[in-house]
Amino acid sequence: MNKPIITTAIAFAAIAGQFSPAMAQSTDSNPFLAPYSTKFDIPPFDKIEYAHYLPAIKKGIEQKAADVQAIVNNPAEPTFENTVLALEKAGVLLERVMGVFANLDETNSSPEMVEISETAYPLVSQCSDEIMMNPQLFERVKKVYDKRNSSGLKPYEIRAVEELYTEFTRGGALLDNSGKAELKKINSELTDLYLQFNKNLLNATNAYSLLVTDKNRLSGIPASNVAVAAEEAAAQGKQGWLFTLQAPSRLPLQQYADDRELRKEIYNAYTSLASSGEFDNAPVINRILRARARKAQLLGFKDYASYMTANVMAKTAENAEGLLMKIWEPAVKRVHEEVAEMQALSDKEGNKFKIAPWDYYYFAEKVRRQKYALDEDEVRQYFALDSVRKGIFTMAEKLYGVTFTELPDAPKYYDEVKVYEVKDASTGEHIAVFMTDYFPRASKRQGAWMSEFQGAYEDADGSSRRPIVYNVGNFSKPAGDTPSLLTLDEVATMFHEFGHGLHGMLTKAKLRSQAGTNVDRDMVELPSQIHEHWALEPEMLRMYAHHYKTGEVIPDSLISRLQAAATHNQGFTTTELVGAALLDLQWGKLNPQSDIDVVEFESSVAKTLGMPKEVQFRYRSPYFRHIFGSDGYASGYYTYLWAEVLDTDGFELFKEKGIFDPATAASFKKNILEAGGSEDPMQLYVKFRGREPKVDALLRNRGLLPDTDSNLNAPGGK
């Protein structure tokens, strides 16, 4: 998942926040308040203390206030340069401090960071509202907007003006004073609710552990996972094997444990996460739903889903839903086939039970071994984390002509982080800084994502700033002398997040607002998802998949089995993903006046869809952070499927021309990775592909459609 940096516009006047005396700090030694003395302007993490954040944020608000006020007071006729571009350049200090704080709050949280966040985020949200609803500033923006087609602006500048005008109107600029006051109240409430949702989720995740004291119950689980569980138990002063709800700990139990009760216990713990007790997120969800519905109606939309889809490629929630249903029906059909296979195998083994949700991973793995002679524990021996990291770097060099050189002495925010300089292979020119942070810890939220400590831009005078990008994961940890050995899903995730990283690193868009991943929400997953395809391509595998003990290149026989099994279990994978996307849209269509039973609502959606009883939504609502932990993917989880239409259709061109074809790679680099949000996303895609995409490529890639069937429409088509 791409997780964008918070770069919200900030208001005219600093608003005093309450924080503990322990956080008070003189600005004299605050590293945010002076130019960094580090190479490439990497934040000096070793010098940043908790006490530095709030003073720097408040100082940043003051500085941005002055920048914005200068725009408002400018007596000259509003132009792109003195209004739109000036607003883009306002608030450098605030961007700097929030670039660090917002990211570390998710990767290296602590009680101190939580306390700071409870003041910092409301400040940012409140100030953002002030600037978006300032009538004098909006008047200047509107004048530039009204003359945009007759002012000699370049196409990317016209697009920037149009997007800024839309941002203002969606932010309440057209409301009367009463409406603006109401919207500010709603936005402040939502900021607090997102904080509470995320806090509950992190606390609930860390509160649970499953201690196994009988070694016999570990039958079937790979030795590497057992060793990690033993280390986890020892770290907490316990005897036995400790499992948590982090994916690298939880999933091996579901996939390999012969003990059915053990599989059921960890499954039920995960699917009831943050659903009861002290960290119950159901009340938070209900308050979020009501606040979002009020916001949408205040801004003239029938519901929140309509508000969130109006300014992206889909345009309407109905278009998004239409795409999903084209995928849903063949996926569910495949689930029934998969369950029948698993049930037959279970019956043959003498079991007397029907396949349940906690059996799916386990028997899917058994079927894979039987049908394809493929054991993922064997496969993992060729995917040590360092080998996969070498693989993503090799892919980038062959496709885009960039190299990665480790900077062992560079500042880092956690010991396990690795830092690299990215350079043009032919000229040696500095392109970006790239960081990786791959292992789970209690202070890091679940999942995987990309973000930036610093974005990119290029000024008219030729000066520029290059980005500082990083990838975060929660991958399988090393155990004893055994390095981190990645599952196939983890390998795909590393390639996915690196694709987001390339989008951020290779950008050549001139404006901050259009650089890198600053694109329409339903376009942002294209660069990430298309790069997943290289992970298991035979030509690519031979470059990086080496046995962690012997150094042997992955044998062709194993590659053939991987290729044969490529669409194994895609009914389940697709159904849980599409189901979650459809659930998200149904939440967005509500305008509730009273509390909704979250479990009952989910059940009703599943029943209406005909969700197979053996499959659950990929995320249950109380831990569906994409849609309730912020508004980033709210009524937008469908974008993973929308972008998959683009990435599968686009990768077919690479397959046709060659997966490292220079001309195809150069076109993708220029029109997608470098262009960012400087043009309409579909126009950029057509420039790369030569035509609009078709849904059938996605279904073929997932094994849900015969290769000869190509009668489906492009995204949003009728």
Salt bridges, closest charged atoms under 4 A:
ASP46 OD2 - LYS47 NZ 3.85
GLU62 OE1 - LYS59 NZ 4.00
GLU77 OE2 - LYS147 NZ 3.51
GLU95 OE2 - ARG465 NH2 2.98
GLU106 OE1 - LYS3 NZ 3.96
GLU106 OE1 - ARG445 NE 3.32
GLU106 OE2 - ARG625 NH2 2.28
GLU118 OE2 - LYS199 NZ 2.54
GLU130 OE2 - LYS184 NZ 3.12
GLU139 OE2 - LYS143 NZ 3.85
ASP146 OD2 - LYS142 NZ 2.96
GLU162 OE2 - ARG148 NE 2.90
GLU163 OE2 - ARG159 NH2 3.13
GLU182 OE2 - ARG294 NE 3.69
GLU189 OE2 - ARG287 NH2 3.92
GLU189 OE1 - ARG294 NH2 2.87
GLU232 OE2 - LYS477 NZ 3.65
ASP259 OD2 - ARG217 NE 2.67
GLU318 OE2 - LYS302 NZ 3.66
GLU321 OE1 - LYS589 NZ 2.63
GLU337 OE1 - ARG334 NE 2.95
GLU341 OE2 - LYS371 NZ 3.06
GLU349 OE2 - LYS366 NZ 2.76
ASP359 OD2 - ARG260 NH2 2.71
ASP359 OD1 - ARG263 NH2 2.67
GLU365 OE1 - ARG368 NH2 2.61
GLU365 OE2 - ARG369 NE 3.49
ASP375 OD1 - ARG369 NH2 3.41
GLU376 OE1 - ARG368 NH2 3.28
GLU378 OE2 - ARG561 NH2 3.75
ASP386 OD1 - ARG389 NH2 2.92
GLU406 OE2 - LYS418 NZ 3.83
GLU421 OE2 - HIS430 ND1 3.06
ASP437 OD2 - ARG441 NH2 2.74
ASP437 OD1 - LYS444 NZ 3.12
GLU458 OE2 - LYS510 NZ 3.08
ASP459 OD1 - LYS89 NZ 3.37
GLU497 OE2 - HIS496 NE2 3.94
ASP520 OD1 - ARG159 NH2 3.77
GLU525 OE1 - HIS496 NE2 3.18
GLU525 OE1 - HIS500 NE2 3.00
GLU532 OE2 - HIS496 ND1 2.71
GLU537 OE1 - LYS655 NZ 3.06
ASP556 OD1 - ARG542 NE 3.10
GLU576 OE2 - ARG618 NE 3.19
ASP595 OD1 - ARG290 NH1 2.54
GLU602 OE1 - ARG620 NE 2.44
GLU614 OE2 - LYS613 NZ 3.15
GLU644 OE2 - ARG702 NE 2.68
ASP647 OD1 - HIS533 NE2 2.62
ASP649 OD2 - ARG689 NE 3.21
ASP649 OD1 - ARG691 NH1 3.01
GLU652 OE2 - ARG700 NH2 2.93
GLU656 OE2 - LYS657 NZ 3.99
GLU674 OE2 - LYS508 NZ 3.76
GLU679 OE1 - LYS687 NZ 2.82
ASP696 OD2 - ARG700 NH1 2.48
